[in-house]
Amino acid sequence: MSTVQRQNVQWDQVIKAFLFAKRAIGIAETTQALYISRLRMFRDFHFKTGLPCQSPLDCNPQCIQRFIVYLTQRNRRLITAFGYY
């Protein structure tokens, strides 16, 4: 398994665990769909930009800042960009 594939699996496992925990406390389906959409965008951003994070657990504040800049450069309104955080 390549490093990229391994990293993708690690991201997906952490995202699935997060969603499982949220479903256990009874989040709405619409909220779950929102989480899935935003977490996938965050994951894809990391892969596209080549950041070294092996999973969301490895992200530091600079990763979050870069993601917010990435969103605002793609015409996301600032309030929407901060909604991802």
N, C-alpha and C positions, 0 to 999 in steps of 0.2 A: 504494500500500500504506500503510495507516495505521501510526501509531507502535506501537500495540499489536500489530498483526500482525508488524511488523518485529522488535519485541522478542521475540515468541514464536519467530520463525524463528531469531534469534540464540541464544536459550536452547536450542532444539532442536538447532542445529548443534553447539554446544559439548558438549551431552550426548551426541550421537551420536559425536563425535570421542573423548570420554572412553571410551565403551563400546567403540569400535573398538580403542582402545589396550589396554584391559583384555582384550578377546577375543584380541588378538595375543599376549599373554603367557599365555593359556590359563586364564582364570578359569572356574569351574564355571557351568553354566547357572543354578543356584539363586542363586549370588552375583550374576550378571548381572541376574536378575529382581529381587533385592533392591535393587541399585543403581538400576534403572529406577524401581521403586516410590518409593524415597526421593527421587530426583532430581526426579521429577514432582511429588511433594508439595512439595518446596522451590520449584520453579518456580511452581506454582499459588499457594503462599503469597505469593510476590512479586507476582504479578498481583493477587491478592485484596486485599493491603494497600497496593498502589500504591507500593512501594519503587522508587527510581529506577535500580536496577541494570539495565543493558542485557543482561547475561549473567551467568552464575555467576562469570566472571572479574572482574567489577566489584564483587562483594560484599566488604564490609569486616567486621571483627569484630562491629560493631553489628548487621549484618544476621543474622549467625549467632546472636547472642544473642536477637534478636527471634524468630527461628524456634524456638529452644529454648523460649522463654517461650510462644509460640503452641502448641507441642506439649504442654507441661505443662498449659496451660489447657484442653486438650481431653482431659484425663485420661490422657495417655501417662505411663507410669511414667518416673521420672527416668533410669533406666538405658537405657530405650528411646529417650528423647529425645536423650541423648548419643550413642546409636548412630547417629543421623542426622548427627551432626557428624563 
